[in-house]
Amino acid sequence: MAFRIAHLLLFVLLCTSAVLPLQAQELLSADKAFADTFRQVLDERGVPGGAFAIVRDGRIVHAAGYGVRVLGQNDAVTPDTVFRIASVSKTFAAQLTALLVREGKLGWDDSITRYLPDFQFKRAGLSQQLKLHHLLGQSTGIVSNAFDNLLDANEPLARVLPRFRELEPICPPGQCYTYQNILFALIGTAIESATQRHYGDLVRERLFVPLHMDHASIGKDGFLAASNRALPHVKRGGVWKTTPIQSGYYEVLPAAGINASVTDLGKWLIAQMGHQPEIVPPSLVEELTRKRVRTHKDLKRRAWKDILTDAHYGLGWRIYQVGDEDIYLHSGWVEGYVADIAYSRRHRTGLVVVLNGETSGISDITTAFWRQVLGVPSAAAATPSVARNTTAPSRPPASTAAPLAGSPSAKGRGRQP
């Protein structure tokens, strides 16, 4: 009997040893196919440069840069090149807030007027009804992207906030999805009032430093201090051009003020996926990613609409449902940059993409990845057929590093998704 059991165990071990390398090889092949898709979309769109990182089982398994940091120059994008990540910054604001709530320094049900007594809307008493969780949950009830156009015009925030006295709600707080940047950023005021510390200092101290996000910074000065940084580009008249660094969204640090590399953001994903529990407690992550308000517009979002079955916003995170599986994600867009971050708990996999050119092609890149991970049939082989831009810059070879350890309604560029 013991002899038979020993042979059975040997058989199982032999089978397992044959299966595991095959699975690993399939994942490597899938990662290579994604890298090819990434390069193809950038080439077809003529985007100057970008980078991505794939996270799996608690580590960065593939990170690469492609193209150039500045159009017309030869400095290559690497996994450590710093980009503006725009609204992906919201995920950090939510996490810091959750830590402070756990410590009793803030409360989810605190009214914003507790920390900003003079803040008012047109309707008397509405500001008192606005809670911190409404700010982070994009459920303030005020018309979406309120006064983002003034941020686009680089208007100082101190001159923008009084304009909210002109606005009536379109629904009571907590009852509908209305995406904001300025109102979201008021969480920074609450944090600074409760802690008597600067918001940026707390983000660095509580998140960047312990997670070894060595290239991450907050604010315009932090971005300019990075020697390996990608400059912004926009396409005008069919031609890609560099554009000045837009300062307005650095006025709203919690909403859009962080700069980071894909290496940094890969470490952020690792923490979100439960591998740094002493810094980012999983119970807090679950609270932030609980479905709170349905985001109907996302069901019509380009490239995603064919695979989404539902969409919600949590606190600083979106939750997309594909079939019966959830993806936790956020995107960012500020003049000259786009960014995506997303992960699946079930598949223990995450993806970060950053580009230094405004393009909807980022959705083609990210949906191609998630179609493969989730086993969703590809759309046109998962890589779009896009007219080649003959003005695309010449590109240095891809740089890799893998694996690595561990009106008021006018929409601004820091806007959703």
N, C-alpha and C positions, 0 to 999 in steps of 0.2 A: 504493500500500500504506500509506504513512504517513498519507494522507488518511483511509483507512478506519479505521486505528487511532485517529486523533484523534477521529473521529466516534463510535467505539465507547466511548472513554474519556468523551466528553461524555455519551453515553447513560447510562453507569454512574453518573456523577456526578449527573445529573438524577434517576435512580431513587433513589440514595442520599439525596439531599436531600429527596425526597418521603417516603421511608420513615422517616428519623430523626425528623422532627417528629411523625409519626403515632405512633411508639413513645413519644415523650415525652408526647404527649397521652394515650395510653392509661395511662401510669404516673400522670399527674396525676389522671386520672379514678379510677383504682384507689385512689390516696391519699385522694381526697375521699370515696370510698365507705367507706373504712376509718374516716375521721374521723366520718362519719355513724353507723357502727356503734358506735364508741367512745361517742359522745354518747348513742345510743339505749340501750345497755346501762346506762350510768350513770343515765339517767333512769328506766328500767324498774326498776332495783334501788334507786333512791333514794340512790345513793352520793353523799356530799357533794361530792367533787371528785377530780380525777385529771389526769394529763398523759401524753403519749406523744411519742416521737421516732422518725422513720423515717430510717434511714441507707442511702445508696445510693452506690456508687462513690466512697467516701472522703469523703463529706460528709453533713451533716444536711440532708435535702431537705424535711422537714416536721416541725415541732414545734409542739405546741399544749397549752394547759391548758384545763380546763373545770371549772365549778363553783366551790366556795368552799374556802378553806383551813380555815375553822372554821365549823361549822354555826351558823346564826343570825347570822352576820356577813357583811359584803359584800366582804371581801378576796378577790379572785379568784385562782385558781390560774393560774400562768403557766409557761412552759417552764423558768424559773429557780427555781421554788418547790422547796424542799428537803423531801424525804421520807426516812423511814427505809427502807432497802432490804433490811434483814434478811439472808436467806441469799444474796442476790446478792453480799454481801460476800465470800463464799468464793472468788469468781473473782479477787479482788484478792490474797487470801492465797496462792493457788496461784501467781499470777504473780510475786509478790515472792519466794516460795520458789524458784521456778525461776531467777530472776536470781541468787540467792545460791548455788544449787547450781552454776550456770555459773561463778561466781567462786571456787568451791572453799571457800566458808564453811560450807556444809552439804552433806550427801550424802543422796540419796533413800533409801539403805539404812541410814542412821544409825538406831540404836535410840532410842526416846524416852527411855530411861533414861540415855542419855549426857547429856541436858540436864535431866532430872528424875529423879534417882537414887532418890528415895523413892517414886515412883509404882508402885503394885502392883495386881494383880488377885488374886482368890481362889486361882487356880492358880499355884503357884510357877513362875517362869520365863517366864510369858506376857508380862509387860511387856517383857522383853528381846527377845522376838520381834517386838514391835510397831515397825514402821519408819515413817519419816516419810511414805513414799508410801502406807502403809495409812491414816494419818490423813486425808490429802487425798483419797484415793481411796474413802473411805467403805467400807472393807473391813477394819475392825478385828476383826470377828467377835463383837463385843459386842452384846447386844440393842439394837435401834434406839432412838434418842432417849433413851439412858440418862440418867436423872436430870434430864431437861429440866423435869420437874414442879417441881424445886427452883429452877430458874431462874425459872419462872413465879411462884414464891413469893418471888422476890427474895433468895434465899439467897446469901450471899457464896461465891464460887468456892472460896476456901480451905477452906470447910467442906464443900463438895461433893466435891472430889477424893478425900478419904480413903474415901468411900463406895464407890468402885470396887473396894475390897478385898473387897466382898461378892459380886462378880459372877464367874460362870463364862462362858466363851465359848460361843457356839452353833455356831461353826465356827472353824477355824484362821484366823489373819490372812491376808488376800488371797484367801480361798476363797469368800466370800459377801458380798452387799451388806447393810450394816447402817448406816443413815444416822445421823449423830451431829452434835451441836453442841459439846458440852463436849470430847469427845475430839478433834474437828477443831481446836478452838481451842488445843490444846496446841502446835500449830505455832508459835504466838506465843511461847511459852516457849522453844522451840528457837531461834527467830530472835533473841530478845533475848539468850540465852546465848551464841550464836555471834558476835554483832556488838557486844554491850555497848551496844546502842542500844534505845530504846523502839520497840515495834512501830508505834505510830501515827505516830511521827516518820519512820520509814522509808517507810511508805506514802505520806505526804505528799511526802517528798523524792524518792522514786524514781518515783512514779506521778502523784499529783495535780498537783504543780507543773509537771513537764515536759509533761504532757498538757493543761495549762491548764484543769483541772477546777476552775474558780474558786469554785464553790459547795459543793464536796465537803468533808466533814469526817469525823472519826472520834470516837466516844464521845458521851456525853450532853451534856457541856459544849459540844462542837462544834455539836450540834443546837440547843441553846438559844441559842447565839450567832447563829444565822441569823435575821435579821429576817423574811425571806420564807420561812416554814416552814409546812407543813401539819400540823395537829394530828390525833391519832388518833381514829377513831370506830368504834363497834361497834353492832350492832343487837340490842336487847333488848326483848322483848315486842312485836316488830313495829315498833319505833320506833328510828331512828338517834339515838345520843347520843355526845357526846364522852366520852373516857375518859382517865384519867391516863396519862402516859408510862410505859411499863413499863421498869424499869431492869435487870431481870435479864439480858437478852440483851446489854446493854452490858458485862457481865462477861466475855463471850466475843467480844472484838473481831474476831478473824480470821473467826469464824463468822457474826457478825450485827451488827457494830458500826459500819457505814458509813452515812452520810447523804449524799444527793446529789439533784440535779435531773436531769430527763431530758436537759437540755443537757449536763451532765457525763457522763451515762451514754452519750449519743450519741458523745461523744469517746472514751470507753472502747471502744465498739464499733468505731469507726474504727481504733483502735490494734490491736484484736484481729484485724481483717480485713486487716492487713498494711500500713497506711498510716503507721505511726510505727515503722519497724523499728529505729531507734537506741534507742528506749525500750522497746518490746515486740517483741523479735526473733521473727519468724515461726517459726523452728525451735523456740523454746520453746513457742509457742502450739500447734504440732503435737504436741509431747510432752504437753501438758496435756489435749489433746482426743483423745488416742488411747483407743480403747475398751478398758476394763480389766475391769470386772465388769458382768454383765448385771443390769438392774433390772426384774425381771419385773412388779413392782407397777405400774410406770409404764404398762404395756400395758393396765391397767384404769383409768387416770386419766381422770377426767371430761373430756369434750369432746375429749380427745386420742385416746381408745381407738379411735375409728372410723377414724383415719388412720394410726396407728403400725403399723409392721411389726416394729420392734425398738427396744430402749432400753438404754443403757449409762451408766455413770458413768466419767469419766476422772479427772483430778485437779482438783477444784474446778469442773468443768463436767459437765453431762449431755450425752449425745449421743443424739438421737432420730432414728430412721430412718423416713422416709416414702417408701414405694416403694423406689427405689434412691438416694435423696438423704438427706444428713445435715444436721441442724440442731443447732447447738451452743447450749445454753441453760442458764439457771438461774432458779429462782423464789425468792421470799422471802415470809415471812409472820411478822410479829410483831404483837402486839396493836394493832389499829387500822389496820394497813397491809398491803397486798400489793404485790408487784412481780414483773415478768417482764423478762428480757433474753434475746435470741436473735438468731442470725444464720446465714445460708447463704453459704458460700464460693462455691458454683457460681453463685448469683444475685447475689452481691456486694451483698446486702441484709440489713439488720438492723432490729430493732424493740425499743424499750424502752417499758414501760407501768408506771406507778406510781399507786396509788390510796390515799386516806386513809380507807378503810373496808374492813373485812374482808368479802370477797365472793368466791364461786367464779366470779362473772361475769367475772373477769379471764381465765379460760381460754376463755370464749366470745369475748372480744375478741382474744386472741392467736391462737387457732386460725382465726378468720375471716380474719385477715391471712395466715397461712401457707397456708391453703387457696388463697387467691387467688394468692400468689406461686408456689406449687408446682403450680398447676393441678389441685388436688384438688376434685372435685365438692362443692358446698356442702351443708351439712346444714341443712335448713329455711331456705334462702337465706342461710346462714352467720350469720344473726342470730337469736338465740333468742327464742321467744315466752315472755315472763316477765310474770307478773301485775304491773301497775303499782302501785307503792307510793304511796299517796295522801299520805304524809307527806314526800315528797321535797321538799327545799328549793328555793326559787326560785333561779335561776342567773343570774349575769352572762353577757354574751356570751363566747364562747370567746376565749382569748388565744392568738395565734399568733406564731411567729417562724420564717420560712422564706424562702429557704434560709439556712443559717448556714455559716460556714467550719468548713473542716476538723475411881407405882412406878418401879423403874428403867425399866420399859417404858412409863410414862405419857408421852404425847406433849406437848411444849410448843409454844408458838405460833411459835417460831422454827424450827419443824420443816420437814421436807420438804414440798413438793417443792423 
